[in-house]
Every structure is written in structure tokens, then in C-alpha cells.
Amino acid sequence: AIAMPPPLMDGAVEYPDGTPATVTQMAADITEFLSWAYWRNMDRSKQVGFVMWMWTLTGITFFYWARRFVFAHVYAQKM
């Protein structure tokens, strides 16, 4: 088996405000950073998603209109 030291150790970093650098504190900081890195672009993603839904609804409405009125004579023909 491959042995590996633990990735976090007490006292590995120094906090400028004097917070004790325990494994629990560093794990909480890493978790907070990863959460921030994931959510920082969420506002832009929501804007893009909203625009995509508007274009989708516009397209659906157009194709419904085209099927209903533009091609009405095709659907009205008897076979």
C-alpha cells in the first residue's frame, strides 16, 4: 500500500487575525473557498439561462403560429 501523510496538519498556515490553525479550521476555510469559487459566476449563469428560456419560448410560439396559420391549408386538405 502507498503511504501518504495527511493533507492538513495543525499549524500549517498562519492567520493574520491570530485564529488557531487547526485542521478543523483549515478544512472549514477550504470548504468556504470552494463554495465561493463555484457560486461566484452564478448570477451570470442565471442571466444566460433566463435569456435562453425566452428564446426557447419565442421559438415555440413562432413554430406553433406557423403550424397553425401558415400551413393551415395543408392540414385542411382531404387525403
Buried (B, 14 or more C-beta within 10 A) or exposed (E): EEEEEEEBEEEEEEEEEEEEBBBEBBEEBEEEEEEEEEEEEEEEEEEEEEEEEEEEEEEEEEEEEEEEEEEEEEEEEEE
